[in-house]
Amino acid sequence: MISITKAPPYLTVQDQGRPGSRASGVPRGGAMDRFALRTLNAIVGNPFGAAGLEWALGGGVTRFDSACAFAFGGAMVAATLAENVVHPFTTLYAHVGDELKIERFTSGRFLYLAFSGGIEVPEVLRSRSTYLPAHFGGLGGRMIARGNTLPLGAYPPAVPRNGFTPPSELLPRYETSVVRVTRGTHAGLFGDGGWTALTETEFTVGMASDRTGYKLTGQALSHAFGDLPSDPSCEGAIQIPSDGNPIVLMADAPTVGGYPKIAVVSEADLPLVAQLNPGERLTFTPVSIDESQHALRQRTSDLNLIRSAGAASA
């Protein structure tokens, strides 16, 4: 069990999301940076889909009420365990009473913490993820507050040794701000000029950005279509509302929408978008569907190599 002795402004339980519920109007949800959470789960011997903590907007303190292996990563932070500096994407072992202090964020937007055994809150629609708009999942459908305790699941059979860190080339990388996109269902409505504007403009993440979507500012993409009849939508779709400023749909995006969809962010690059703070910039580069799928397969291969390396060190 772990306890939150000082909560950051944003703290929820998340896993890989809810499969198979979109037809009922429930978004997939889950971690904004699923690759980071999957990597951390591999580093502590968990299944990729185990639930962890999604942490943002400031520092805080977690106390270990039982001995546990854990790891953190995603956003870069200054952190200590029992007053000793600790590093991301590394298997760490905490003793009863130890405190993990997240002192400050140095880059990125979402930090993830994975614990051996995973966070064992009840499943809702096959997921432990918190869906704040509908107030379900996670810890009672709400953000975690100071004084809350969270149960952990059964300890996995093989946990990597203390200090295990995967090869750096396999870890999530956030240095680039170039995001790969494929053409969306309504790309043809914008003509070549609209596609060129999307892929040659440097956009800035606006203040209106959250788990539902990131509003971008830059060159407005003009169109005269107005709202279209609502059709299925998904995480990663880039919608163009009437003001021409793109919106990248994120983890809690609605399942339908009527804005034209000019492009879709490659699933392999959604973590790059997720980790951008308001005021930070990105550009889009076009790729084929085959290239996008290849990038995702490479991510999966990296995760499997991390798991194998961790098991070998156990």
VENZIGI-V198035 format. One record per pair of residues at least 24 apart in sequence whose C-alpha atoms are under 8 Angstrom apart, sorted by the first residue. I is the first residue (numbers start at 0). GAP is how many residues later the second one is. Records with the same first field share a line. If there is no record, write none. Layout:
I: GAP / GAP
//
This chain:
0: 63 / 64 / 65 / 148 / 149 / 150 / 151
1: 60 / 61 / 62 / 63 / 64 / 147 / 148 / 149 / 150
2: 59 / 60 / 61 / 62 / 144 / 145 / 146 / 147
3: 57 / 58 / 59 / 141 / 142 / 143 / 144 / 145
4: 55 / 56 / 57 / 58 / 141 / 142 / 143
5: 54 / 55 / 56 / 139 / 140 / 141
6: 52 / 53 / 54 / 137 / 138 / 139
7: 47 / 48 / 49 / 50 / 51 / 52
8: 47 / 48 / 49
9: 45 / 46 / 47 / 48 / 133 / 134
10: 42 / 43 / 44 / 45 / 132 / 133 / 134
11: 41 / 42 / 43 / 118 / 126 / 127 / 130 / 131 / 132
12: 38 / 39 / 40 / 41 / 106 / 115 / 116 / 117 / 125 / 126
13: 37 / 38 / 39 / 40 / 114 / 115 / 116 / 124
14: 34 / 35 / 36 / 37 / 112 / 113 / 114
15: 33 / 34 / 35 / 111 / 113
16: 110 / 111 / 112
17: 107 / 108 / 109 / 111
18: 107
20: 104
21: 233
22: 232
24: 229 / 230
25: 228 / 229
26: 224 / 225 / 226 / 227 / 228
27: 223 / 224
28: 100 / 102 / 222 / 223 / 224
29: 99 / 100 / 221 / 222
30: 98 / 220
31: 78 / 179 / 218 / 219 / 239 / 242
32: 41 / 77 / 237 / 238 / 241 / 242
33: 237
34: 137 / 236 / 264
35: 37 / 38 / 76 / 136 / 235
36: 36 / 37 / 75 / 76 / 77
37: 265
38: 50 / 132 / 264 / 267
39: 31 / 32 / 33 / 49 / 72 / 73 / 74
40: 30 / 73 / 74 / 75
41: 261 / 264 / 265 / 268
42: 28 / 46 / 47 / 48 / 116 / 117 / 121 / 122 / 123 / 263 / 264 / 267
43: 25 / 26 / 27 / 47 / 70 / 71 / 72 / 115 / 116
44: 71 / 111 / 112 / 113 / 114 / 115 / 262 / 265 / 266
45: 70 / 71 / 72 / 110
49: 67 / 68 / 69
50: 63 / 67 / 68 / 69 / 77 / 78
51: 60 / 61 / 62 / 63 / 66 / 67
52: 59 / 60 / 61
53: 56 / 57 / 58 / 59
54: 55 / 56 / 57 / 58
55: 53 / 54 / 55
56: 48 / 52
57: 45 / 46 / 47
58: 42 / 43 / 44 / 45 / 46
59: 41 / 42 / 43
60: 38 / 39 / 40 / 41
61: 37 / 38 / 39
62: 34 / 35 / 36 / 37
63: 30 / 31 / 32 / 33 / 34 / 35
64: 31 / 32 / 33
65: 29 / 30 / 31
66: 26 / 27 / 28 / 29
67: 25 / 26 / 27 / 47 / 48
68: 24 / 25 / 46 / 47 / 90
69: 24 / 43 / 44 / 45 / 46
70: 42 / 43 / 44
71: 39 / 40 / 41 / 42
72: 38 / 39 / 40
73: 34 / 36 / 37 / 38 / 98 / 201
74: 30 / 31 / 32 / 33 / 34 / 35 / 36 / 37 / 200
75: 29 / 30 / 31 / 32 / 35
76: 25 / 26 / 27 / 28 / 29 / 30 / 34
77: 24 / 25 / 26 / 27 / 28
78: 24 / 25
88: 76 / 77 / 82
89: 72 / 73 / 74 / 75 / 76
90: 69 / 70 / 71 / 72 / 73 / 74
91: 70 / 71
92: 69
107: 167 / 168 / 169
108: 165 / 166 / 167 / 168
109: 164 / 165
114: 37
115: 36 / 37 / 38 / 39 / 40 / 43
116: 35 / 36 / 37 / 38 / 39
117: 34 / 35 / 36
118: 31 / 32 / 33 / 34
119: 30 / 31 / 32 / 33
120: 29 / 30
130: 121
157: 153 / 156
158: 151 / 152 / 155
159: 150 / 151 / 152 / 153 / 154
160: 149 / 152 / 153
163: 146 / 149
165: 140 / 143 / 144
166: 139
169: 132 / 133 / 135 / 136
170: 131
173: 98 / 101
175: 96
176: 95 / 104 / 105 / 106
177: 104 / 105 / 106 / 107
178: 86 / 87 / 90 / 93 / 94 / 103 / 104 / 105 / 106
179: 85 / 86 / 89 / 104 / 105 / 106 / 107 / 112
180: 82 / 83 / 84 / 85 / 103 / 104 / 105 / 106 / 111
181: 81 / 82 / 83 / 84 / 104 / 105 / 106 / 107 / 110
182: 79 / 80 / 81 / 103
183: 53 / 54 / 77 / 78 / 79 / 80
184: 76 / 77 / 78
185: 74 / 75 / 76 / 77
186: 74 / 75 / 76
187: 74
188: 34
189: 32 / 33 / 72
193: 27 / 28
194: 67
196: 24
197: 86
198: 84 / 85 / 86 / 87
199: 83 / 84 / 85
200: 82 / 83
201: 79 / 80 / 81 / 82
202: 78 / 79 / 80
203: 74 / 75 / 76 / 77 / 78
204: 71 / 72 / 73 / 74 / 75 / 76 / 77
205: 72 / 73
206: 71 / 72
208: 69
209: 40
210: 39 / 40 / 41 / 42
211: 37 / 38 / 39 / 40 / 41 / 42
212: 34 / 35 / 36 / 37 / 38 / 39 / 40
213: 33 / 34 / 35 / 36
214: 30 / 31 / 32 / 33
215: 29 / 30 / 31 / 32
216: 28 / 29
217: 27
218: 26
219: 24 / 25 / 26
220: 24 / 25
225: 33
226: 31 / 32 / 33
227: 30 / 31 / 32
228: 28 / 29
229: 26 / 27 / 28 / 29
230: 25 / 26 / 27
231: 24 / 25
232: 24
235: 28 / 29 / 30 / 31 / 34
236: 24 / 25 / 26 / 27 / 28
237: 24 / 25 / 26 / 27
238: 24
249: 24
265: 26 / 27 / 30
266: 25 / 29
267: 24 / 27 / 28 / 31
//
